């Protein structure tokens, strides 16, 4: 019995010492100022300052899922974004990362030309591609029932901003006095497009898909 009590006392003391050590360490971490020194590049850009001379910004929007039959409000939201918010934010570029259209309605899966036409119309009516760099890439919804790059259902190629330029992959660089910033689009969407649920996965090989 005496040995048991002795072990319990030793254990309690050890636990107390560890607890005190942890509390003191946390207290020192939170209260003691840390002198990190001066890095050789501390006074060299890029870093935020009191002007915007060495800072720039971009906007990413994704999964617009334009679908006139299911939700026409999405058109109005995109149009409002292109007309109003772009002028306010004034980004260097806009990334539109996939699923520009929904391609699903009332249990049917497939590209709908009307959705793509309205997407194109918004870009033209708002003039957004003249206000900023518009990098729109395709997602899995944008290739539903597209059997090849030459398919008549390949509406991304005919109505998107980048698709009309014939770019399946691209490198876009923002060059400034304080650095070069690269945006790389690698198209991993399979053609012919796989069926659900396999079209949620990208695919790359030595010969990149078109």
C-alpha positions as CSV (number, residue, x, y, z in Angstrom):
1,X,0.0,0.0,0.0
2,X,2.9,2.3,0.9
3,X,4.5,1.7,-2.5
4,X,1.2,2.5,-4.3
5,X,0.9,5.8,-2.5
6,X,4.6,6.6,-3.2
7,X,4.0,6.0,-6.9
8,X,0.9,8.2,-6.9
9,X,2.7,11.0,-5.2
10,X,5.6,10.8,-7.7
11,X,3.1,10.7,-10.6
12,X,1.2,13.7,-9.2
13,X,4.4,15.7,-8.7
14,X,5.6,14.9,-12.3
15,X,2.2,15.9,-13.7
16,X,2.3,19.2,-11.7
17,X,5.8,20.0,-13.0
18,X,4.8,19.3,-16.6
19,X,1.7,21.4,-16.2
20,X,3.7,24.3,-14.8
21,X,6.2,24.0,-17.6
22,X,3.5,24.1,-20.3
23,X,1.8,27.1,-18.7
24,X,5.0,29.0,-18.3
25,X,6.0,28.2,-21.9
26,X,2.7,29.4,-23.3
27,X,2.8,32.5,-21.2
28,X,6.3,33.4,-22.4
29,X,5.3,32.7,-26.0
30,X,2.3,35.1,-25.7
31,X,3.9,37.9,-23.7
32,X,7.7,38.0,-24.4
33,X,8.5,40.0,-27.5
34,X,10.5,38.1,-30.1
35,X,13.4,39.9,-31.9
36,X,13.3,38.3,-35.4
37,X,16.1,40.6,-36.7
38,X,16.2,42.3,-40.1
39,X,16.2,40.2,-43.3
40,X,18.3,41.5,-46.1
41,X,15.2,41.9,-48.2
42,X,13.1,43.7,-45.6
43,X,13.3,47.0,-47.5
44,X,12.8,45.5,-50.9
45,X,9.5,44.9,-52.7
46,X,7.2,43.1,-52.9
47,X,5.5,44.1,-49.7
48,X,2.4,46.1,-48.9
49,X,3.0,49.7,-48.3
50,X,1.0,53.0,-48.1
51,X,0.6,52.9,-51.9
52,X,-0.5,50.3,-54.5
53,X,2.7,50.6,-56.5
54,X,3.9,47.1,-55.6
55,X,0.7,45.2,-55.1
56,X,-2.0,43.9,-57.4
57,X,-5.0,41.7,-57.1
58,X,-7.2,39.2,-59.1
59,X,-10.6,37.7,-58.6
60,X,-11.6,34.1,-58.9
61,X,-15.2,33.0,-59.5
62,X,-16.1,29.4,-60.1
63,X,-19.0,27.0,-60.8
64,X,-21.4,29.6,-62.3
65,X,-23.6,26.7,-63.6
66,X,-25.7,28.8,-66.0
67,X,-29.0,27.0,-66.5
68,X,-31.9,28.9,-68.0
69,X,-34.4,26.1,-67.3
70,X,-33.5,25.7,-63.6
71,X,-32.4,29.1,-62.4
72,X,-32.4,32.2,-64.7
73,X,-31.3,34.3,-61.8
74,X,-27.7,33.1,-62.4
75,X,-27.6,35.1,-65.6
76,X,-28.5,38.2,-63.7
77,X,-26.0,37.6,-61.0
78,X,-23.2,37.1,-63.6
79,X,-24.2,40.1,-65.5
80,X,-24.3,42.3,-62.4
81,X,-20.9,41.0,-61.4
82,X,-19.4,41.9,-64.8
83,X,-21.2,45.3,-65.0
84,X,-20.8,46.6,-61.4
85,X,-18.3,44.7,-59.3
86,X,-15.5,44.5,-61.9
87,X,-15.5,48.3,-62.1
88,X,-15.4,48.6,-58.3
89,X,-12.7,45.9,-57.7
90,X,-10.7,46.6,-60.9
91,X,-8.8,43.4,-60.8
92,X,-5.8,42.7,-63.0
93,X,-7.5,39.5,-64.1
94,X,-10.5,37.3,-63.4
95,X,-10.2,33.5,-63.2
96,X,-13.4,31.7,-64.1
97,X,-12.6,28.2,-63.0
98,X,-14.9,25.7,-64.6
99,X,-18.5,24.7,-64.9
100,X,-19.5,27.8,-66.8
101,X,-22.8,26.1,-67.6
102,X,-24.7,23.5,-65.7
103,X,-25.7,21.0,-68.5
104,X,-28.1,19.3,-66.3
105,X,-31.9,19.9,-66.3
106,X,-34.9,17.8,-65.4
107,X,-32.9,14.6,-65.2
108,X,-31.2,15.1,-68.6
109,X,-27.5,15.5,-68.9
110,X,-26.1,17.4,-72.0
111,X,-24.8,20.7,-73.3
112,X,-27.5,23.3,-74.1
113,X,-26.5,25.9,-76.7
114,X,-28.8,28.5,-75.3
115,X,-26.9,28.6,-72.0
116,X,-23.6,29.1,-73.8
117,X,-25.1,31.8,-76.1
118,X,-26.3,33.7,-73.0
119,X,-22.9,33.3,-71.4
120,X,-21.3,34.8,-74.5
121,X,-23.9,37.5,-74.7
122,X,-23.1,38.6,-71.1
123,X,-19.4,38.9,-71.9
124,X,-20.2,41.0,-75.0
125,X,-23.0,43.2,-73.5
126,X,-21.0,44.1,-70.4
127,X,-17.6,44.4,-72.2
128,X,-15.9,42.7,-69.3
129,X,-13.2,41.2,-71.5
130,X,-12.2,44.7,-72.4
131,X,-12.0,45.8,-68.8
132,X,-9.8,43.0,-67.5
133,X,-8.1,39.8,-68.5
134,X,-10.9,37.1,-68.5
135,X,-9.5,33.6,-68.1
136,X,-12.4,31.2,-68.4
137,X,-11.6,27.5,-68.3
138,X,-13.8,24.5,-68.6
139,X,-14.9,22.0,-65.9
140,X,-16.5,18.6,-66.1
141,X,-20.0,20.1,-66.6
142,X,-18.7,21.9,-69.7
143,X,-18.0,18.7,-71.5
144,X,-21.1,16.6,-70.8
145,X,-21.9,14.6,-73.9
146,X,-18.9,16.1,-75.8
147,X,-17.4,13.2,-77.7
148,X,-14.4,15.0,-79.2
149,X,-12.8,18.4,-79.6
150,X,-14.5,18.7,-83.0
151,X,-17.9,17.8,-81.7
152,X,-20.8,20.1,-82.5
153,X,-21.7,20.0,-78.8
154,X,-18.3,21.4,-77.8
155,X,-19.8,24.8,-77.1
156,X,-16.9,25.9,-74.8
157,X,-14.8,26.1,-78.0
158,X,-17.3,28.4,-79.7
159,X,-18.7,30.6,-76.9
160,X,-16.2,30.9,-74.1
161,X,-13.5,33.7,-74.2
162,X,-10.5,31.4,-74.1
163,X,-12.2,28.6,-76.1
164,X,-12.7,31.0,-79.0
165,X,-9.0,31.7,-79.0
166,X,-8.4,27.9,-79.5
167,X,-6.5,27.5,-76.2
168,X,-6.9,24.2,-74.4
169,X,-3.9,25.0,-72.2
170,X,-2.3,28.3,-71.6
171,X,0.2,30.2,-69.5
172,X,-0.7,33.7,-68.6
173,X,1.9,35.9,-66.8
174,X,1.4,39.2,-65.0
175,X,4.8,41.0,-65.3
176,X,5.6,43.8,-62.9
177,X,8.7,45.7,-61.6
178,X,8.6,43.5,-58.5
179,X,8.0,40.0,-60.0
180,X,6.4,37.8,-62.5
181,X,3.3,35.9,-61.5
182,X,2.2,32.9,-63.6
183,X,-1.3,31.4,-64.1
184,X,-1.1,28.0,-65.7
185,X,-4.2,26.2,-67.0
186,X,-3.7,22.5,-67.7
187,X,-6.8,20.9,-69.1
188,X,-7.4,17.6,-67.4
189,X,-10.9,17.1,-68.7
190,X,-11.3,13.9,-70.7
191,X,-12.6,13.7,-74.2
192,X,-14.7,11.9,-75.0
193,X,-16.2,12.8,-71.7
194,X,-16.8,10.1,-69.1
195,X,-20.2,9.4,-67.6
196,X,-21.2,10.2,-64.1
197,X,-19.6,9.7,-61.6
198,X,-16.3,9.2,-63.4
199,X,-16.3,12.6,-64.9
200,X,-15.4,14.1,-61.5
201,X,-11.9,13.0,-62.0
202,X,-9.2,14.6,-64.2
203,X,-6.8,12.8,-66.4
204,X,-3.3,13.7,-67.7
205,X,-0.8,11.8,-69.7
206,X,2.2,12.6,-71.9
207,X,-0.2,13.7,-74.7
208,X,-2.3,16.2,-73.0
209,X,-6.0,16.1,-74.0
210,X,-7.3,18.8,-76.4
